Every structure is written in C-alpha cells, then in structure tokens.
C-alpha cells in the first residue's frame, strides 16, 4: 500500500492540474484507502461560473448595462439578467456593485 502513495499523489496532482475532477477524486479516495489523508482542494469561486457568465461578469465590471452587454453578445437583455440572477447566489452576492468589486479583486 505504501508503495502506491507516490503514484496516487502524482495522479491526483496531475488530474487536479488538468481539471479532471472525477479522476482526481478517485485518486483521493484511493489515497485515503492507502492510509493517507487527501482533502479536496479549495475551489476558486470563479470556477463555478460558466464561460459566458464570466464574460458577462467582466462586462458588468466595466460598467456596461444589461442592454449594452446583450448587444455585444447578440443575446437578449433578459438573458443577461437571467445569467446575473443565477450568478449572484453562486458568488454569494446580491448586487452589481458587489460583482464589480469582486471582479476588480480577481482582475477579470
């Protein structure tokens, strides 16, 4: 069992680096079975957003309105609002101002 730990750590780190979360979790489970503690990494809060949500957050940070964002992305301003509605709970915020502050801290 101890011989496998080095290989499992390498696999876990490699899968984490590639973003292959299910395989990384499998390697973690195997490490725990081999007697080594292996916690999940703390995910970046921005990893919970889709690429389009990140794009919209970036535009909100620039001060664009929903209508302006919609024109740039060729979508409805209501769709932009829907993305923001789903984004706010993921980020733990309640306003555009908070989103602008978070985006500035994260340099979106």
Secondary structure, 3 states (H helix, E strand, C coil): CHHHHHHHHHHHHHHHHHCCHHHHHHHHHHHHHCCCCCCCCCCCHHHHCCHHHHHHHHHHHCCCCHHHHHHHHCCCHHHHHHHHHHHHHHHCCCCHHHHHHHHHHHCC
